[in-house]
């Protein structure tokens, strides 16, 4: 079993948006721990401690939520709401789990090695950065490593091609592409298309702004 990270928590006795904003200014993040049968506990966790232990990669396996004088809670991160401007967590949902419980969680994908096609001038495209897996909570991997060394230009690795350890299954369409190596001309064409679409969007926005200003 991977080492379990521990995060301190405090129970919340006051609620509402004003209270939540005050907590965030004090470095605390409002959170809810969900359990079976609709049971839930409203808590707060220290923002710095959460970011140090979990950060932006929520698929970190089981976590121990600890508070002095209270029994520890084993849980996984179910969802995090982020502030779009500051990239700080504004609310966290935890799911209470047991070590043997089957869960479906996202796990980060790490591409290993340099593809043969890149050596020949191709461009590696990393398409899926996370994979949703079904696994016992105690066996949630920190990362799924995918060897892209054999990929030539025009080759791709699909979910079905990834060797998985026993007890872990991918909870996604097996035909989805995880990574591919494309010819440099294809990569340039895709970049040019994205740039043109962005320019058209800016022009449309400018036109709308002009019309609005004129009213």
Secondary structure in CASP SS format (residue, H / E / C, confidence):
PFRMAT SS
TARGET T0000
AUTHOR 0000-0000-0000
METHOD secondary structure of the structure
MODEL  1
X C 1.00
X C 1.00
X C 1.00
X C 1.00
X E 1.00
X E 1.00
X E 1.00
X E 1.00
X E 1.00
X E 1.00
X E 1.00
X C 1.00
X C 1.00
X C 1.00
X C 1.00
X C 1.00
X H 1.00
X H 1.00
X H 1.00
X H 1.00
X H 1.00
X H 1.00
X H 1.00
X H 1.00
X H 1.00
X C 1.00
X C 1.00
X E 1.00
X E 1.00
X E 1.00
X E 1.00
X E 1.00
X E 1.00
X E 1.00
X C 1.00
X H 1.00
X H 1.00
X H 1.00
X C 1.00
X E 1.00
X E 1.00
X E 1.00
X E 1.00
X E 1.00
X E 1.00
X E 1.00
X H 1.00
X H 1.00
X H 1.00
X H 1.00
X H 1.00
X H 1.00
X H 1.00
X C 1.00
X C 1.00
X C 1.00
X C 1.00
X C 1.00
X C 1.00
X C 1.00
X C 1.00
X C 1.00
X E 1.00
X E 1.00
X E 1.00
X E 1.00
X E 1.00
X C 1.00
X C 1.00
X E 1.00
X E 1.00
X E 1.00
X E 1.00
X E 1.00
X E 1.00
X E 1.00
X E 1.00
X E 1.00
X E 1.00
X E 1.00
X E 1.00
X E 1.00
X C 1.00
X C 1.00
X C 1.00
X C 1.00
X C 1.00
X C 1.00
X E 1.00
X E 1.00
X E 1.00
X E 1.00
X E 1.00
X E 1.00
X E 1.00
X E 1.00
X C 1.00
X C 1.00
X C 1.00
X C 1.00
X C 1.00
X E 1.00
X E 1.00
X E 1.00
X E 1.00
X E 1.00
X E 1.00
X E 1.00
X E 1.00
X E 1.00
X E 1.00
X E 1.00
X C 1.00
X C 1.00
X C 1.00
X H 1.00
X H 1.00
X H 1.00
X H 1.00
X C 1.00
X C 1.00
X C 1.00
X E 1.00
X E 1.00
X E 1.00
X E 1.00
X C 1.00
X C 1.00
X C 1.00
X E 1.00
X E 1.00
X E 1.00
X E 1.00
X E 1.00
X E 1.00
X E 1.00
X H 1.00
X H 1.00
X H 1.00
X C 1.00
X C 1.00
X C 1.00
X E 1.00
X E 1.00
X E 1.00
X E 1.00
X E 1.00
X C 1.00
X C 1.00
X C 1.00
X C 1.00
X C 1.00
X C 1.00
X C 1.00
X C 1.00
X E 1.00
X E 1.00
X E 1.00
X H 1.00
X H 1.00
X H 1.00
X C 1.00
X C 1.00
X C 1.00
X C 1.00
X C 1.00
X C 1.00
X C 1.00
X E 1.00
X E 1.00
X C 1.00
X C 1.00
X C 1.00
X C 1.00
X C 1.00
X C 1.00
X E 1.00
X E 1.00
X E 1.00
X E 1.00
X E 1.00
X E 1.00
X C 1.00
X H 1.00
X H 1.00
X H 1.00
X H 1.00
X H 1.00
X H 1.00
X H 1.00
X H 1.00
X H 1.00
X H 1.00
X H 1.00
X H 1.00
X H 1.00
X H 1.00
X H 1.00
X H 1.00
X H 1.00
X H 1.00
X H 1.00
X H 1.00
X H 1.00
X H 1.00
X H 1.00
X H 1.00
X H 1.00
X H 1.00
X H 1.00
X H 1.00
X H 1.00
X H 1.00
X H 1.00
X C 1.00
END
